[in-house]
Amino acid sequence: MEVWVGGFAEAVQERVRRARAAVAAAYEAEDAYEVSVAEDELDDALRVARGLGVDPDAAPEAENGGAG
């Protein structure tokens, strides 16, 4: 069952995407502090997404059936 749809789900998914990118950038920069901060943000973003029933890995178009 899809609990959240549309813009809200996309915002949650975008938060997860940004957090994942921050983790990757922190590892690339070899910055242990930034890795820790970025991983905490990613954990929180994933927790929120799953708690709200939003698939953090779904493509935004899949949320609305590809209609545009």
MDTraj code that builds the backbone (N, CA, C; nanometers):
import mdtraj as md
import numpy as np

residues = "MET GLU VAL TRP VAL GLY GLY PHE ALA GLU ALA VAL GLN GLU ARG VAL ARG ARG ALA ARG ALA ALA VAL ALA ALA ALA TYR GLU ALA GLU ASP ALA TYR GLU VAL SER VAL ALA GLU ASP GLU LEU ASP ASP ALA LEU ARG VAL ALA ARG GLY LEU GLY VAL ASP PRO ASP ALA ALA PRO GLU ALA GLU ASN GLY GLY ALA GLY".split()
xyz = np.array([
    [0.0846, -0.1191, 0.0000],
    [0.0000, 0.0000, 0.0000],
    [0.0883, 0.1242, 0.0000],
    [0.0644, 0.2145, -0.0913],
    [0.1378, 0.3402, -0.0985],
    [0.0693, 0.4429, -0.0098],
    [0.1372, 0.4809, 0.0976],
    [0.0784, 0.5739, 0.1936],
    [0.0894, 0.7176, 0.1438],
    [0.2053, 0.7546, 0.0912],
    [0.2300, 0.8928, 0.0479],
    [0.2527, 0.8937, -0.1026],
    [0.1993, 0.9941, -0.1697],
    [0.2177, 1.0044, -0.3135],
    [0.2568, 1.1459, -0.3508],
    [0.2971, 1.1594, -0.4747],
    [0.3205, 1.2911, -0.5308],
    [0.4427, 1.3611, -0.4745],
    [0.4298, 1.4906, -0.4599],
    [0.5401, 1.5764, -0.4204],
    [0.6035, 1.5402, -0.2883],
    [0.5240, 1.4967, -0.1922],
    [0.5802, 1.4627, -0.0622],
    [0.6736, 1.3433, -0.0737],
    [0.6294, 1.2392, -0.1415],
    [0.7139, 1.1208, -0.1589],
    [0.8414, 1.1572, -0.2342],
    [0.8287, 1.2404, -0.3352],
    [0.9464, 1.2825, -0.4111],
    [1.0430, 1.3606, -0.3231],
    [0.9925, 1.4430, -0.2333],
    [1.0785, 1.5192, -0.1421],
    [1.1543, 1.4256, -0.0484],
    [1.0860, 1.3240, 0.0011],
    [1.1510, 1.2263, 0.0888],
    [1.2581, 1.1507, 0.0115],
    [1.2265, 1.1081, -0.1099],
    [1.3237, 1.0371, -0.1929],
    [1.4425, 1.1268, -0.2264],
    [1.4179, 1.2542, -0.2516],
    [1.5267, 1.3477, -0.2811],
    [1.6180, 1.3634, -0.1601],
    [1.5601, 1.3655, -0.0408],
    [1.6426, 1.3745, 0.0802],
    [1.7349, 1.2534, 0.0894],
    [1.6841, 1.1362, 0.0586],
    [1.7656, 1.0143, 0.0614],
    [1.8756, 1.0230, -0.0446],
    [1.8415, 1.0661, -0.1657],
    [1.9414, 1.0779, -0.2730],
    [2.0529, 1.1749, -0.2339],
    [2.0153, 1.2883, -0.1769],
    [2.1160, 1.3870, -0.1365],
    [2.2044, 1.3331, -0.0249],
    [2.1431, 1.2621, 0.0686],
    [2.2206, 1.2043, 0.1786],
    [2.3187, 1.1002, 0.1262],
    [2.2748, 1.0172, 0.0321],
    [2.3644, 0.9172, -0.0264],
    [2.4800, 0.9845, -0.0996],
    [2.4510, 1.0915, -0.1701],
    [2.5561, 1.1645, -0.2413],
    [2.6550, 1.2261, -0.1427],
    [2.6054, 1.2768, -0.0312],
    [2.6929, 1.3351, 0.0705],
    [2.7841, 1.2295, 0.1321],
    [2.7306, 1.1101, 0.1535],
    [2.8128, 1.0002, 0.2065],
    [2.9240, 0.9680, 0.1068],
    [2.8887, 0.9553, -0.0194],
    [2.9885, 0.9237, -0.1216],
    [3.0957, 1.0322, -0.1300],
    [3.0539, 1.1580, -0.1256],
    [3.1496, 1.2685, -0.1338],
    [3.2420, 1.2706, -0.0121],
    [3.1868, 1.2425, 0.1044],
    [3.2680, 1.2422, 0.2253],
    [3.3723, 1.1302, 0.2211],
    [3.3316, 1.0123, 0.1732],
    [3.4286, 0.9035, 0.1588],
    [3.5360, 0.9397, 0.0575],
    [3.4940, 0.9997, -0.0529],
    [3.5909, 1.0387, -0.1557],
    [3.6903, 1.1402, -0.1015],
    [3.6425, 1.2304, -0.0172],
    [3.7290, 1.3327, 0.0423],
    [3.8106, 1.2784, 0.1592],
    [3.7824, 1.1531, 0.1987],
    [3.8507, 1.0903, 0.3109],
    [3.8398, 1.1749, 0.4383],
    [3.7197, 1.2278, 0.4612],
    [3.6923, 1.3128, 0.5768],
    [3.6067, 1.2343, 0.6762],
    [3.6699, 1.1819, 0.7790],
    [3.6013, 1.0945, 0.8748],
    [3.4845, 1.1647, 0.9439],
    [3.5011, 1.2913, 0.9775],
    [3.3926, 1.3638, 1.0431],
    [3.2736, 1.3779, 0.9487],
    [3.2972, 1.4193, 0.8256],
    [3.1889, 1.4349, 0.7288],
    [3.1230, 1.3015, 0.6958],
    [3.1994, 1.1941, 0.6943],
    [3.1409, 1.0614, 0.6737],
    [3.0417, 1.0325, 0.7848],
    [3.0813, 1.0585, 0.9079],
    [2.9941, 1.0328, 1.0222],
    [2.8664, 1.1155, 1.0152],
    [2.8805, 1.2435, 0.9851],
    [2.7641, 1.3321, 0.9753],
    [2.6734, 1.2877, 0.8604],
    [2.7321, 1.2582, 0.7456],
    [2.6539, 1.2184, 0.6284],
    [2.5835, 1.0850, 0.6516],
    [2.6514, 0.9910, 0.7149],
    [2.5875, 0.8623, 0.7430],
    [2.4718, 0.8775, 0.8410],
    [2.4863, 0.9660, 0.9387],
    [2.3753, 0.9919, 1.0315],
    [2.2551, 1.0493, 0.9578],
    [2.2804, 1.1430, 0.8656],
    [2.1712, 1.2015, 0.7873],
    [2.1058, 1.0957, 0.6995],
    [2.1860, 1.0104, 0.6382],
    [2.1306, 0.9039, 0.5548],
    [2.0461, 0.8085, 0.6385],
    [2.0952, 0.7690, 0.7532],
    [2.0178, 0.6808, 0.8416],
    [1.8840, 0.7436, 0.8777],
    [1.8868, 0.8724, 0.9099],
    [1.7630, 0.9413, 0.9472],
    [1.6679, 0.9520, 0.8287],
    [1.7208, 0.9863, 0.7121],
    [1.6372, 0.9984, 0.5930],
    [1.5717, 0.8650, 0.5575],
    [1.6476, 0.7564, 0.5677],
    [1.5917, 0.6237, 0.5385],
    [1.4874, 0.5837, 0.6427],
    [1.5130, 0.6162, 0.7679],
    [1.4173, 0.5848, 0.8740],
    [1.2859, 0.6575, 0.8503],
    [1.2943, 0.7848, 0.8158],
    [1.1739, 0.8636, 0.7887],
    [1.0991, 0.8067, 0.6684],
    [1.1706, 0.7788, 0.5610],
    [1.1068, 0.7257, 0.4399],
    [1.0339, 0.5952, 0.4698],
    [1.1018, 0.5047, 0.5331],
    [1.0402, 0.3743, 0.5618],
    [0.9268, 0.3879, 0.6612],
    [0.9408, 0.4764, 0.7576],
    [0.8350, 0.4979, 0.8559],
    [0.7083, 0.5538, 0.7935],
    [0.7245, 0.6272, 0.6841],
    [0.6095, 0.6858, 0.6149],
    [0.5595, 0.5991, 0.5004],
    [0.6263, 0.4868, 0.4785],
    [0.5845, 0.3977, 0.3703],
    [0.6294, 0.4439, 0.2336],
    [0.7335, 0.5265, 0.2274],
    [0.7868, 0.5753, 0.1003],
    [0.9055, 0.4883, 0.0621],
    [0.9025, 0.4324, -0.0587],
    [1.0148, 0.3535, -0.1077],
    [1.1269, 0.4498, -0.1446],
    [1.2371, 0.4491, -0.0693],
    [1.3423, 0.5471, -0.0968],
    [1.4131, 0.5255, -0.2292],
    [1.3958, 0.4084, -0.2897],
    [1.4650, 0.3766, -0.4147],
    [1.3759, 0.3833, -0.5377],
    [1.2482, 0.4121, -0.5197],
    [1.1566, 0.4182, -0.6338],
    [1.1860, 0.5425, -0.7169],
    [1.1759, 0.5270, -0.8476],
    [1.1912, 0.6417, -0.9362],
    [1.0697, 0.7318, -0.9195],
    [1.0891, 0.8638, -0.9222],
    [0.9750, 0.9550, -0.9052],
    [0.8612, 0.9276, -1.0022],
    [0.8920, 0.8910, -1.1284],
    [0.7868, 0.8628, -1.2257],
    [0.7023, 0.7422, -1.1854],
    [0.7632, 0.6476, -1.1149],
    [0.6905, 0.5278, -1.0722],
    [0.5839, 0.5634, -0.9701],
    [0.6030, 0.6727, -0.8995],
    [0.5061, 0.7145, -0.7986],
    [0.3725, 0.7524, -0.8594],
    [0.3757, 0.8106, -0.9796],
    [0.2507, 0.8572, -1.0399],
    [0.2194, 0.7849, -1.1693],
    [0.2771, 0.6677, -1.1858],
    [0.2480, 0.5872, -1.3037],
    [0.3102, 0.6386, -1.4310],
    [0.4067, 0.7299, -1.4189],
    [0.4748, 0.7814, -1.5361],
    [0.4010, 0.8941, -1.6050],
    [0.2855, 0.9344, -1.5505],
    [0.2093, 1.0446, -1.6120],
    [0.2863, 1.1736, -1.5932],
    [0.2806, 1.2603, -1.6916],
    [0.3551, 1.3835, -1.6779],
    [0.2830, 1.5027, -1.7261],
])
top = md.Topology()
chain = top.add_chain()
for i, resn in enumerate(residues, 1):
    res = top.add_residue(resn, chain, resSeq=i)
    for name in ("N", "CA", "C"):
        top.add_atom(name, md.element.get_by_symbol(name[0]), res)
traj = md.Trajectory(xyz[None], top)
